[in-house]
Amino acid sequence: AKERTACVRWIKPATRADDPQEFDKEEIVSVYQLEGHPDYDYRYSDVVVRLSPVTICSEASAGETDVELSDLSWVGNITGLKNGDIEVTW
């Protein structure tokens, strides 16, 4: 029965995305009681995007700016899962 249990660490809700993660409590539960959550269903090689894309502008003629659409530095792939966080390669 011990092999079918897991230690679940609950994370305190953060007010901002930059706040460090703090654990609220731990509890031992049966793995048969665990369910996946659709908001946290990450897999290796999933494509992710930044909320604020980085744009590169170049000066065009007559003072207009032209956005370079070929820059995809705001698109990445999940390359690792570590301690409840995802690792992204941009």
N, C-alpha and C positions, 0 to 999 in steps of 0.2 A: 504494500500500500504506500510505503514511503517513496517509491520510485514514481508514483502517480500523483505526486503533489508538487506544487510550485510556490515559490516565494514571490508574491506580488508586491511591488513597491509603488505606492500611489504618489503622484507628483502634485505638489501644491499648485493651484492656478496662478499663472503669472499675469501681472497687469500690463507688461510690455514684452515684446519679443526679445529684447536685449537683456532682460533680467535673467540671472542664473537660475537654473532649475534646483528646487529644493524638494526633498522627499517628505511627505506628510506622515505616512505610516507604512508598515509592512504587515502582511498577513499571509498565512499559509493556507492555500486552497487546493482543492482537487483539480487536476488538469481537465477533468470532464466537465467542470463548471465554467471553464474559460470560453469566451466567445470572441471572435474577431470584431473589430469596429471598422465600419466602412471608411471613416475619415483617416484611419491609420493603417491602411492596407497597402504598405509599401513593398516593392520587390526590387531586386537588383535590376539595373538597366532601365527602370521606369524613367520617362522623360519628365523633367520639372522645369518651370520657368520662374524667374524672379518677378515680384510684383511690380517693381519699377525698372523697366528695361533700360540698359545703358545704351545711349545713342551717341553716335559719332557724327559730327557735322563737319562739312567742309565748306569753305567759302565758294560760292558760285558767282557768276558775273552779275553785275548791277546790284550787289549787296545782299542778294538772297542767299539763304542757307539751304543746302541740299542734304537730306538725311541719307546715310549710307545703310541700306537695308540688308546688305550681305553680312554685317557684323552680328553674330549670334552669341555674343558673350553672355547674354541673359538666359540662354537655354542650356540645360545640363542633363546629366544622367546620374542616377543613384548608383554609387560605386561601393557603398558600405553601410552597414547597420551596426551601430555601436552604442550601448548603454541607453537605448531608447531614442537616440538621435539618428538622423540619416546623414550620410556623407555624400556630397555632390561634387562631381567634377564638371566645371563649367567649360 
